[in-house]
Amino acid sequence: MQPDERSRYAVFRGLFGRGVYPFQAAFLLLNPLRRLILSPAQLAERLGLVRTSRVLELGTGPGYFSPTIARCVAAGLWVGFDLQRPMLQMARRRVARHTNAHGGVVQGDGLRLPFAPGSFDVVFLVAVLGEVPDPAMCLRGCRRLLVPGGRLSITEQPGDPDALSPEELRALTAREAFVFESVHGRGKSFTLNFRRLDSAT
């Protein structure tokens, strides 16, 4: 198999197999038809944002939801975080075209979140947690970053081979000292919200 063929095969495998979504197929994540499953405005409503919210979008991808979320927190902070630099470059350009939001993008690993404790009011993930090698460790990091009372929001969508069920998510978050708050959507397209209620680190 030639190098170009291996590269195309890796992208194809990334699309339909488990693991990190390939940045080479990022254009599929920006398809306007995604609104039929969950629009950026619907997600923003589920997150319960206010203008001063400090928000971490964990697993930003190319920024499908990012401009809307950033506009909602115009007097607060939006930070996009992703493993893949090309994804972040796309997200940064999309946000810059649509808003003058405070914040920016940070590249890194979901198991080592490089932010100070209590940096955010909301942390949200869309079709991401199942891609992380150790979801429990990722959730532990999210909890550290949230203020007491802060919201963790996890959305799963149909067609994602790494998607976790509501039952799996509730069990994982309970072990990491999150309290279930609300559910939105139905079937394989849903958002679960949780709260960090205590002040312990």
Helices and strands as residue ranges (DSSP letters): H 3-16, G 23-25, H 26-29, G 32-36, H 40-47, E 54-58, H 66-72, E 77-82, H 85-98, E 103-107, E 120-126, G 129-131, H 135-145, E 146-156, H 166-175, E 179-186, E 189-195
